[in-house]
Amino acid sequence: MQAFTAAENYLGGKYLQDCVLFVTLEPCVMCAGASYWTQIGKIVYGAKDEKRGSSIYGNNFLHPKTTIKGGVMEKECADLLTAFFKNKRKENQ
């Protein structure tokens, strides 16, 4: 959500048709829905979110012109996320 707002502010418009969003984890339903309104051109993600990812419900949350590609560096992204949250749990003990 913050990336969309920042990009819109930087580019000076609310549509991001010529932009690509790269993320480590598959967008959730809320983020996929927000991407609809930006009309973003493409979303590329690494790790699939088996529990909360938007693809569980199909790609109807995305704008019809938005393309999506998943599984890019999937293992590296999953490992990065696992390490991040493992470290966060240690900090909070």
N, C-alpha and C positions, 0 to 999 in steps of 0.2 A: 504494500500500500504506500509506504514511504517512497519507494523507488519510483512508482508511477507519478506521485505528486512532484517529486524532485525533477523527474524528466520533463513533465509538463511545464513546470516553472522555468526550467533551463531553456527549453525549446520555444516557449512562449505560446503554447497551444494545448488543447486538451486531448488531441488525437496523436497516437504514437504509431501510425501505420508503418513507418519506415524503421522502426526500432526492434531490437531483439533483447529479450530479458533472459539472462543466464542465471540460474539458481541451482543450489546444491540439492534441494529436495523438491519433489513434485508439488505444485501449488495445491493448497486446500481449496475447498469449495468457495469460501469467502474470497480468497485471492483470485481464483479463476473468474468469479463473478465480477470482481473489480476490474479485471483485465478486459472484460467485455466492453465496458464503458470507455476504455482508452483506445479500443480498436488496435491494440498492439499487433505488430506484424508477425512476430514469432516468439515462442517461449521454448527455451532449451533447459532441461533439467537433468540432474545426474541420477540421484537415488529415487526410487519409487516409494511412495508413502502408502503402504498396504492398508493402513487403518483409516487415514483421513484424506487421502489424495483425491483430487477431483475426478480422476479417471474411473474411480469405482462407480460413479454415477454417469459415466459417459462424458463426452466433451461438449455437451450442450451448454455449458457455462461460458464457453469461449465465443468470441465474435466469429461469425462464419468465415471471415477472411484471415483469421489467426491460425497459423500452423503451430504444431507442437511436436517436439522431439524429445524423447526421454531416453534414459540409460546412457547418457554421455559421461564417461568416466565414473560409471555407477559405483564400482567398488571403492574408489578413492573418495567419492562424495559420502558414501555410507560410513566409511572408516572415520572420516573427518567429523561427521555428526556424532557418531558414537563416542569418539574421544572427547569432543566438546562437552557433551552432557555427562559423561563419566566424571570429567574434571569438575563440572558444576556441582555434582552431587558430593564430591569430596570437599569442596569449599563450604558447603552448607551443613556439614556434620559438626 
